[in-house]
Amino acid sequence: MSLLTRGVTGLSSLVVDSDKDWLGHLIKNLGAPVDESDALRKQDAVLRSLLTQAGQLIYASAPGTPATLAPQSGDKFLKTGTPPSWADLPASGGFWQLAGQTVLSTSQSIIEVTGISTAFELLWVILMSTWSHGYDITLRFNNDSGGNYDYSRFLFADVFARSVYDNATGIALIAPGGEGSLFYQFQGLIFQRLSNWRKTFGFTWYHSNSANGSNSFHTLQGYWNDLSSKVTGIRFSAGSGNFDAGAKLIVLGA
């Protein structure tokens, strides 16, 4: 009904609704929401009343009932539930965490990470290094030099070869040899579900020599036969040589 046709006896009795046109139709998106049919303005008002803090998340606390989850600081993940919640990253399982890392500031014959948490059931070991002479490297867990390593090494180069080692005192990483700029990259996994299980490992060992063109890689798979301890330390020893400054050893855990 038009405002002009309402039952008024004079201009003093005429009330003008500024949110409606002269035919009484609601003008959308003007001012505060005053009509249930004005969905856009109502939605905007609801959102403004809910979102009072930067970083909030909206969820349904019940069918048709919006609610918000306050932001959190630090490393968290969103845990499903009624209501959803923020949770700390777990100490083990599901997410890679930094278990430890070492970066050499000077050239040294050993690079290692110690103090690895026993909560980890899976370790991912990564080594990146260069040096000026191709010496073999020995890898040990917990600095164990007893005859507790059983493994096979597979060489992939211009020829294929397999070597088997039982009761070894460490894991031998064979270098390309010769002088020149050498690049070493190593990565692989250690599986250690329980401390009284054998620790299974699978590694890939890359190396190249810019001087003699040697460019090959090895895969190594085997066991560490300590049946009472988890791996809490990773040590690479260069024997007669040194890892160059800047060499980096990273251990991730899950």
Contacts in CASP RR format, 6 or more apart in sequence:
PFRMAT RR
TARGET T0000
AUTHOR 0000-0000-0000
METHOD contacts of the structure
MODEL  1
MSLLTRGVTGLSSLVVDSDKDWLGHLIKNLGAPVDESDALRKQDAVLRSL
LTQAGQLIYASAPGTPATLAPQSGDKFLKTGTPPSWADLPASGGFWQLAG
QTVLSTSQSIIEVTGISTAFELLWVILMSTWSHGYDITLRFNNDSGGNYD
YSRFLFADVFARSVYDNATGIALIAPGGEGSLFYQFQGLIFQRLSNWRKT
FGFTWYHSNSANGSNSFHTLQGYWNDLSSKVTGIRFSAGSGNFDAGAKLI
VLGA
1 24 0 8 1.000
2 22 0 8 1.000
2 23 0 8 1.000
2 24 0 8 1.000
3 14 0 8 1.000
3 16 0 8 1.000
3 17 0 8 1.000
3 20 0 8 1.000
3 22 0 8 1.000
3 24 0 8 1.000
4 22 0 8 1.000
6 14 0 8 1.000
7 13 0 8 1.000
8 14 0 8 1.000
17 24 0 8 1.000
18 30 0 8 1.000
19 26 0 8 1.000
19 27 0 8 1.000
19 30 0 8 1.000
19 31 0 8 1.000
19 34 0 8 1.000
19 35 0 8 1.000
20 26 0 8 1.000
20 27 0 8 1.000
21 27 0 8 1.000
26 35 0 8 1.000
26 37 0 8 1.000
26 38 0 8 1.000
28 38 0 8 1.000
28 40 0 8 1.000
28 41 0 8 1.000
29 38 0 8 1.000
29 40 0 8 1.000
29 41 0 8 1.000
30 41 0 8 1.000
31 41 0 8 1.000
32 41 0 8 1.000
32 45 0 8 1.000
33 41 0 8 1.000
33 42 0 8 1.000
33 44 0 8 1.000
33 45 0 8 1.000
36 42 0 8 1.000
46 66 0 8 1.000
50 56 0 8 1.000
50 58 0 8 1.000
50 66 0 8 1.000
50 67 0 8 1.000
50 68 0 8 1.000
51 58 0 8 1.000
51 68 0 8 1.000
53 70 0 8 1.000
53 71 0 8 1.000
54 71 0 8 1.000
55 71 0 8 1.000
56 68 0 8 1.000
56 69 0 8 1.000
56 70 0 8 1.000
56 71 0 8 1.000
57 68 0 8 1.000
57 69 0 8 1.000
57 71 0 8 1.000
57 78 0 8 1.000
57 84 0 8 1.000
58 66 0 8 1.000
58 67 0 8 1.000
58 68 0 8 1.000
58 69 0 8 1.000
59 66 0 8 1.000
59 67 0 8 1.000
59 68 0 8 1.000
59 69 0 8 1.000
59 83 0 8 1.000
59 84 0 8 1.000
60 66 0 8 1.000
60 67 0 8 1.000
61 67 0 8 1.000
61 82 0 8 1.000
61 83 0 8 1.000
67 83 0 8 1.000
69 83 0 8 1.000
69 84 0 8 1.000
69 85 0 8 1.000
69 86 0 8 1.000
72 86 0 8 1.000
75 88 0 8 1.000
75 89 0 8 1.000
76 86 0 8 1.000
76 87 0 8 1.000
76 88 0 8 1.000
76 89 0 8 1.000
77 86 0 8 1.000
77 87 0 8 1.000
77 89 0 8 1.000
77 95 0 8 1.000
78 84 0 8 1.000
78 85 0 8 1.000
78 86 0 8 1.000
78 87 0 8 1.000
79 85 0 8 1.000
79 86 0 8 1.000
79 87 0 8 1.000
89 95 0 8 1.000
89 97 0 8 1.000
91 97 0 8 1.000
91 117 0 8 1.000
91 119 0 8 1.000
91 120 0 8 1.000
92 119 0 8 1.000
92 120 0 8 1.000
92 121 0 8 1.000
92 253 0 8 1.000
92 254 0 8 1.000
93 121 0 8 1.000
93 122 0 8 1.000
93 254 0 8 1.000
94 254 0 8 1.000
95 254 0 8 1.000
96 124 0 8 1.000
96 252 0 8 1.000
96 253 0 8 1.000
96 254 0 8 1.000
97 120 0 8 1.000
97 252 0 8 1.000
97 253 0 8 1.000
97 254 0 8 1.000
98 250 0 8 1.000
98 251 0 8 1.000
98 252 0 8 1.000
98 253 0 8 1.000
99 113 0 8 1.000
99 116 0 8 1.000
99 117 0 8 1.000
99 120 0 8 1.000
99 123 0 8 1.000
99 251 0 8 1.000
99 252 0 8 1.000
99 253 0 8 1.000
100 113 0 8 1.000
100 115 0 8 1.000
100 116 0 8 1.000
100 250 0 8 1.000
100 251 0 8 1.000
101 113 0 8 1.000
101 248 0 8 1.000
101 249 0 8 1.000
101 250 0 8 1.000
101 251 0 8 1.000
102 111 0 8 1.000
102 112 0 8 1.000
102 113 0 8 1.000
102 248 0 8 1.000
102 249 0 8 1.000
103 246 0 8 1.000
103 247 0 8 1.000
103 248 0 8 1.000
103 249 0 8 1.000
104 111 0 8 1.000
104 243 0 8 1.000
104 244 0 8 1.000
104 245 0 8 1.000
104 246 0 8 1.000
104 247 0 8 1.000
104 248 0 8 1.000
105 245 0 8 1.000
105 246 0 8 1.000
106 245 0 8 1.000
107 131 0 8 1.000
107 242 0 8 1.000
107 243 0 8 1.000
107 244 0 8 1.000
107 245 0 8 1.000
108 242 0 8 1.000
108 243 0 8 1.000
109 237 0 8 1.000
109 238 0 8 1.000
109 239 0 8 1.000
109 241 0 8 1.000
109 242 0 8 1.000
109 243 0 8 1.000
110 235 0 8 1.000
110 236 0 8 1.000
110 237 0 8 1.000
110 238 0 8 1.000
110 243 0 8 1.000
111 127 0 8 1.000
111 129 0 8 1.000
111 235 0 8 1.000
111 236 0 8 1.000
111 243 0 8 1.000
111 247 0 8 1.000
111 249 0 8 1.000
112 143 0 8 1.000
112 233 0 8 1.000
112 234 0 8 1.000
112 235 0 8 1.000
112 236 0 8 1.000
112 249 0 8 1.000
113 233 0 8 1.000
113 234 0 8 1.000
113 249 0 8 1.000
113 250 0 8 1.000
113 251 0 8 1.000
114 232 0 8 1.000
114 233 0 8 1.000
115 232 0 8 1.000
115 233 0 8 1.000
116 123 0 8 1.000
116 231 0 8 1.000
116 232 0 8 1.000
116 233 0 8 1.000
116 234 0 8 1.000
116 251 0 8 1.000
116 253 0 8 1.000
117 232 0 8 1.000
118 195 0 8 1.000
118 230 0 8 1.000
118 232 0 8 1.000
120 192 0 8 1.000
120 230 0 8 1.000
120 253 0 8 1.000
120 254 0 8 1.000
121 191 0 8 1.000
121 192 0 8 1.000
121 193 0 8 1.000
121 254 0 8 1.000
122 189 0 8 1.000
122 190 0 8 1.000
122 191 0 8 1.000
122 192 0 8 1.000
122 253 0 8 1.000
122 254 0 8 1.000
123 189 0 8 1.000
123 190 0 8 1.000
123 192 0 8 1.000
123 231 0 8 1.000
123 234 0 8 1.000
123 251 0 8 1.000
123 252 0 8 1.000
123 253 0 8 1.000
124 187 0 8 1.000
124 188 0 8 1.000
124 189 0 8 1.000
124 251 0 8 1.000
124 252 0 8 1.000
124 253 0 8 1.000
124 254 0 8 1.000
125 186 0 8 1.000
125 187 0 8 1.000
125 188 0 8 1.000
125 189 0 8 1.000
125 190 0 8 1.000
125 203 0 8 1.000
125 234 0 8 1.000
125 249 0 8 1.000
125 250 0 8 1.000
125 251 0 8 1.000
126 186 0 8 1.000
126 187 0 8 1.000
126 188 0 8 1.000
126 248 0 8 1.000
126 249 0 8 1.000
126 250 0 8 1.000
126 251 0 8 1.000
126 252 0 8 1.000
127 184 0 8 1.000
127 185 0 8 1.000
127 186 0 8 1.000
127 187 0 8 1.000
127 236 0 8 1.000
127 247 0 8 1.000
127 248 0 8 1.000
127 249 0 8 1.000
127 250 0 8 1.000
128 184 0 8 1.000
128 185 0 8 1.000
128 186 0 8 1.000
128 247 0 8 1.000
128 248 0 8 1.000
129 183 0 8 1.000
129 184 0 8 1.000
129 185 0 8 1.000
129 243 0 8 1.000
129 244 0 8 1.000
129 246 0 8 1.000
129 247 0 8 1.000
129 248 0 8 1.000
130 181 0 8 1.000
130 182 0 8 1.000
130 183 0 8 1.000
130 184 0 8 1.000
130 244 0 8 1.000
130 247 0 8 1.000
131 182 0 8 1.000
131 184 0 8 1.000
131 238 0 8 1.000
131 241 0 8 1.000
131 242 0 8 1.000
131 243 0 8 1.000
131 244 0 8 1.000
131 247 0 8 1.000
132 179 0 8 1.000
132 180 0 8 1.000
132 181 0 8 1.000
132 182 0 8 1.000
132 244 0 8 1.000
133 177 0 8 1.000
133 178 0 8 1.000
133 179 0 8 1.000
133 180 0 8 1.000
133 182 0 8 1.000
133 241 0 8 1.000
134 175 0 8 1.000
134 176 0 8 1.000
134 177 0 8 1.000
134 178 0 8 1.000
134 179 0 8 1.000
134 182 0 8 1.000
134 209 0 8 1.000
134 241 0 8 1.000
135 175 0 8 1.000
135 177 0 8 1.000
135 238 0 8 1.000
135 239 0 8 1.000
135 240 0 8 1.000
135 241 0 8 1.000
136 172 0 8 1.000
136 173 0 8 1.000
136 174 0 8 1.000
136 175 0 8 1.000
136 239 0 8 1.000
137 172 0 8 1.000
137 173 0 8 1.000
137 175 0 8 1.000
137 184 0 8 1.000
137 236 0 8 1.000
137 237 0 8 1.000
137 238 0 8 1.000
137 239 0 8 1.000
138 170 0 8 1.000
138 171 0 8 1.000
138 172 0 8 1.000
138 173 0 8 1.000
138 236 0 8 1.000
138 237 0 8 1.000
138 239 0 8 1.000
139 170 0 8 1.000
139 171 0 8 1.000
139 173 0 8 1.000
139 203 0 8 1.000
139 234 0 8 1.000
139 235 0 8 1.000
139 236 0 8 1.000
139 237 0 8 1.000
140 170 0 8 1.000
140 171 0 8 1.000
140 235 0 8 1.000
140 237 0 8 1.000
141 190 0 8 1.000
141 199 0 8 1.000
141 224 0 8 1.000
141 226 0 8 1.000
141 231 0 8 1.000
141 233 0 8 1.000
141 234 0 8 1.000
141 235 0 8 1.000
142 226 0 8 1.000
142 229 0 8 1.000
142 231 0 8 1.000
142 232 0 8 1.000
142 233 0 8 1.000
143 233 0 8 1.000
143 235 0 8 1.000
144 170 0 8 1.000
144 224 0 8 1.000
144 226 0 8 1.000
145 169 0 8 1.000
145 170 0 8 1.000
146 169 0 8 1.000
146 170 0 8 1.000
147 167 0 8 1.000
147 168 0 8 1.000
147 169 0 8 1.000
147 170 0 8 1.000
147 225 0 8 1.000
148 167 0 8 1.000
148 169 0 8 1.000
148 224 0 8 1.000
148 225 0 8 1.000
148 226 0 8 1.000
149 165 0 8 1.000
149 167 0 8 1.000
149 168 0 8 1.000
149 169 0 8 1.000
149 170 0 8 1.000
149 171 0 8 1.000
149 222 0 8 1.000
149 223 0 8 1.000
149 224 0 8 1.000
149 225 0 8 1.000
150 165 0 8 1.000
150 166 0 8 1.000
150 167 0 8 1.000
150 168 0 8 1.000
150 222 0 8 1.000
150 223 0 8 1.000
150 225 0 8 1.000
151 164 0 8 1.000
151 165 0 8 1.000
151 168 0 8 1.000
151 171 0 8 1.000
151 201 0 8 1.000
151 220 0 8 1.000
151 221 0 8 1.000
151 222 0 8 1.000
151 223 0 8 1.000
152 162 0 8 1.000
152 163 0 8 1.000
152 164 0 8 1.000
152 165 0 8 1.000
152 220 0 8 1.000
152 221 0 8 1.000
152 222 0 8 1.000
153 162 0 8 1.000
153 163 0 8 1.000
153 164 0 8 1.000
153 165 0 8 1.000
153 172 0 8 1.000
153 174 0 8 1.000
153 218 0 8 1.000
153 219 0 8 1.000
153 220 0 8 1.000
154 160 0 8 1.000
154 161 0 8 1.000
154 162 0 8 1.000
154 218 0 8 1.000
154 219 0 8 1.000
154 220 0 8 1.000
155 161 0 8 1.000
155 162 0 8 1.000
155 163 0 8 1.000
155 174 0 8 1.000
155 216 0 8 1.000
155 218 0 8 1.000
156 216 0 8 1.000
156 217 0 8 1.000
156 218 0 8 1.000
156 219 0 8 1.000
157 214 0 8 1.000
157 215 0 8 1.000
157 216 0 8 1.000
157 217 0 8 1.000
158 216 0 8 1.000
165 172 0 8 1.000
171 203 0 8 1.000
171 220 0 8 1.000
173 186 0 8 1.000
173 205 0 8 1.000
173 218 0 8 1.000
173 220 0 8 1.000
173 236 0 8 1.000
174 205 0 8 1.000
174 218 0 8 1.000
175 182 0 8 1.000
175 184 0 8 1.000
175 207 0 8 1.000
176 182 0 8 1.000
176 207 0 8 1.000
176 208 0 8 1.000
176 209 0 8 1.000
176 212 0 8 1.000
176 214 0 8 1.000
176 215 0 8 1.000
176 216 0 8 1.000
177 209 0 8 1.000
177 212 0 8 1.000
177 214 0 8 1.000
178 209 0 8 1.000
178 211 0 8 1.000
178 212 0 8 1.000
179 211 0 8 1.000
180 209 0 8 1.000
180 210 0 8 1.000
180 211 0 8 1.000
180 212 0 8 1.000
181 209 0 8 1.000
181 210 0 8 1.000
181 211 0 8 1.000
182 207 0 8 1.000
182 208 0 8 1.000
182 209 0 8 1.000
182 210 0 8 1.000
183 206 0 8 1.000
183 207 0 8 1.000
183 208 0 8 1.000
183 210 0 8 1.000
184 205 0 8 1.000
184 206 0 8 1.000
184 207 0 8 1.000
185 205 0 8 1.000
185 206 0 8 1.000
185 207 0 8 1.000
186 203 0 8 1.000
186 204 0 8 1.000
186 205 0 8 1.000
186 206 0 8 1.000
186 236 0 8 1.000
187 203 0 8 1.000
187 204 0 8 1.000
188 201 0 8 1.000
188 202 0 8 1.000
188 203 0 8 1.000
188 204 0 8 1.000
189 201 0 8 1.000
189 202 0 8 1.000
189 203 0 8 1.000
190 199 0 8 1.000
190 200 0 8 1.000
190 201 0 8 1.000
190 202 0 8 1.000
190 224 0 8 1.000
190 231 0 8 1.000
191 199 0 8 1.000
191 200 0 8 1.000
191 201 0 8 1.000
192 199 0 8 1.000
192 230 0 8 1.000
192 231 0 8 1.000
195 227 0 8 1.000
195 228 0 8 1.000
195 229 0 8 1.000
195 230 0 8 1.000
196 227 0 8 1.000
196 228 0 8 1.000
197 227 0 8 1.000
198 223 0 8 1.000
198 224 0 8 1.000
198 225 0 8 1.000
198 227 0 8 1.000
199 223 0 8 1.000
199 224 0 8 1.000
199 226 0 8 1.000
199 230 0 8 1.000
199 231 0 8 1.000
200 221 0 8 1.000
200 222 0 8 1.000
200 223 0 8 1.000
201 220 0 8 1.000
201 221 0 8 1.000
201 222 0 8 1.000
201 223 0 8 1.000
201 224 0 8 1.000
202 219 0 8 1.000
202 220 0 8 1.000
202 221 0 8 1.000
202 222 0 8 1.000
203 219 0 8 1.000
203 220 0 8 1.000
203 221 0 8 1.000
204 217 0 8 1.000
204 218 0 8 1.000
204 219 0 8 1.000
204 220 0 8 1.000
205 217 0 8 1.000
205 218 0 8 1.000
205 219 0 8 1.000
205 220 0 8 1.000
206 217 0 8 1.000
207 214 0 8 1.000
207 215 0 8 1.000
207 216 0 8 1.000
207 217 0 8 1.000
208 214 0 8 1.000
208 215 0 8 1.000
208 216 0 8 1.000
209 215 0 8 1.000
224 231 0 8 1.000
234 249 0 8 1.000
234 251 0 8 1.000
236 243 0 8 1.000
236 249 0 8 1.000
END
